[in-house]
Amino acid sequence: MQRKKLPVGIENFAEIRKEDFYYIDKTGLIRDLLNNWGKVNLFTRPRRFGKTLNMSMMRSFFEIGADKKLFEGLEISKETALCEMYMGKFPVIFLSLKGVEGLTFESACAMLRRILLSEMRRLSYLADSKTISENDKAVFSHMLTGQEGIEDVQDSLRMLSELLYKHHGRKVILLIDEYDVPLDKAYHYGYYNEMVALIRGLFGQALKTNDYLHFAVLTGCLRVSKESIFTGLNNLDVNSIVDTEHDEQFGFTDDEVKRLLADYQLEEHFLETKAWYDGYRFGNADVYCPWDVINFAKKLLADPQVEPQAFWINTSSNELVRDFVEDADKTTQNEIERLIAGETIEKEIRLELTYAEVRKSIINLWSVLFTTGYLTYTGKTPEGAYKLKIPNREVKEVFILQIQEWFRDSLEKDRHPMQAFCRAFLDGDAEEIRMRLTVILGRMISVLDTKARDEQKENFYHGLLLGLLRSEPSWLILSNAESGDGFSDILIEPEDPDAGIVIEVKYAASIAGLDEGCRKAMEQIKARKYDEKLRNDGRENILAYGIAFSRKRCKVVCEKLHALPYDGSGNCY
């Protein structure tokens, strides 16, 4: 039997079903939504967890003229009474606001007009309706020109609902996907207040004073406070990542992932799929990110040896994590280190914010990291605080990447201390190097997993030191270069053609082991003749450094290496 295609990037339900793509059945959302009635329903979930596909599914189900074959064999088809009452019985307005952005309010407003105009053109049969008055047709025709003012834009969804009701004799179902994107972009580009006023007017008339609305569903990442854009809306039913209702209907469950992998004979990859892409908790359900699972499965079909990749994080700039890391004080740095090490931390979380509040305090940033999927929770304390953790390997990579970028950028802005740090290596000043390294280690956020092997920790410090030394552009720096009877950690050829530097890095399990680490480093340099490559290049004035690290402490020893047998003096001169 031919395998179904995997729907990477396809968010249109009808296309998935008609073109025979693989589909994990989430149509139970329709049943539960109708059985637990809400006039205006808001679902907040992280990006790439199936919000748009679920909205497209609802449109395909409710809209007049629905293709019932799309739902054959799916869970909702078992609900015969609901299908008889609702399937294909309602006019539907469907908008995605993910494209509403621009450098200015005017350009963002123009994008909103284009999106509204596209939906109006889809419903252009209203212009020929025999049940709509000529005056109303004139209003609709004016709307189709796209030249309406701000007040007309704000009234457009209500007006469109009225026209659909007059034509079909049925109230409208309104679906608005990614409702909060315009506010996010507006805050980023500096026209937040204008966009709030526009969206408040649009939603107010469409959701609050709309006599032609049957019910509405909205989706987004952040639960924007009612005071911001939902003022006076008393019929808003919010379903967030902490609610148990609908908890399995966004994202893939463990059983669904196992079944998908089995359908493609990829069962042996379950554990790595789980480690990288599982770990999110919605209500009482543990879920995977669908975008990651489908992308990874498709890669595996092409190459069974492919390693897991960070698919989810590459669909965003991850500016939120960067801002969070940059704003971190000492306490927050320690908490980030604990999260990266796999621990949980306890935080009070605000589930309802305005975008203007997000970056006003580190507490609000914790809340947004949680609601947008960069953190998840394992439960709550008796006092109501959330027990937060990083959900999986992929998101852990985000934090490590942003931390490293932040640290590199901060060093580049601080040129004078780096010049003094490099000068100390030329001068053989071991104590100056130790002091400056200790300050740097104290400032940075460690990305070491405490469960990592010692050689992995050693590699981290090796990489850190390389990054610091490369701030001196006139030096040729070689890492793991073959020299003598082995491979030296770091060889440096300074601008002075007679000078050379050899560095060996060691990791110590405790501060008490730093002396022993330095001793082993120096013995290795001399025993394996790591200075040989430098001498072959005519460099005779060679300094050797043994540097041992233990978490945020270090010790540095320096010796001058002689071409003749070493005299054991232990001095730099």
C-alpha angles and dihedrals in degrees: 000000000000114000120241117250117256111242103228108178095354112130100165110104095201092051092050092051098040095045092046098243120165110272130187106211114248097155090114084082089074092053094047093045092054094043092050097044121206125171094214116019123192120192116192117193135146118271119277095029097115102270096134094044090051091050090050088050091054092049091051090051102045104033120105109259093029117177101238092194089072089071100043111131093009126121096256091057088070089064095078096169093051092046091051092050101041115015110107093349106110140064108241132204111199122187133170113199095188090107096054102110141110143149090261136034090245093056092046091049089051089053090052090051091052092051092049090046092052091055091046091053089051086057094041091127085084089076089068097041116134092207096056120084122242090246091055090046089054090053090050092048089052089051089053090059090065090223098112122128128244092272090053091049090052091051095042099097093045091047092047089050090053093050092048090049092051091049100043102025089229130105118249132256109216120204118188116181124198091006094172100052094091090055093048092051092043092054091048094051099039107254099097098131093052092049093047090054091049096047092043090056093045094049094039093059095038098045108022109033098027111119090182097059118110094182140318136220123199129183133195145138100250129046100230112207119261090236089062105053108342097062112163093004103134097168098066114130109194122199113188136172092276095056120098094210110094089002095143097040097081114053130010124288125222092260092048092053092047090051093048093050091046091051088059096038091248098123093126089066095060098101095051090044089053094047093051105035110020127075103088118126121206111179104312095336128099108215142181127224104258094208091058097045095050093045093048093047091051091050090049092053089056095041120012090196096056116127123232113271136201099255099155097050092050091064092068140042090238088219089151093064091045092052089047093052093045092050094047118124123202093278093049091046089056091049091051090051090052092050092050089050088058098258128132126236130199121237139166106241130207110208093187121057142145118236088241089062098047099087097031093092139012088238091063090048089055088054094051093046086056098047094045096052104256088112132027133189138241097197143303134279121241086258092057100255117141120242101226131196140161105267102219151338094284096057090043086059089055092057093046092048094049092045092052092047092048092049092047092049092048091053093049089055090053102060101154097061090047091053090051090048092054092043089057089061090055091047095049090237101156094174093052090050091049092049095049093044091051091053091049092048090050092052098047130078109242115233094192118128105221088218093057120114117261092249090056090052089048089053090054093055090043089056092045092053092047091054092051095048093048088067084084102079097191094062126091105220121193122192122204090353120174109250132154110333098343147359119301118218094227132001120185128197106194124201089265102087092213097052130085137170130207120193129188119187126207134181120223122201090218139014089254089064096057095094092051090047092055092047092053091047093054093045090052093050092053099037093051095039094233090172092066096093091052092049091049086059090055097259111140103160096080128167121197122206128195109194123184124190132198112180104296097350131079144176127211130199125183133195133175110238119221127207088225121066109299114264097211096234093134094210134124111226 
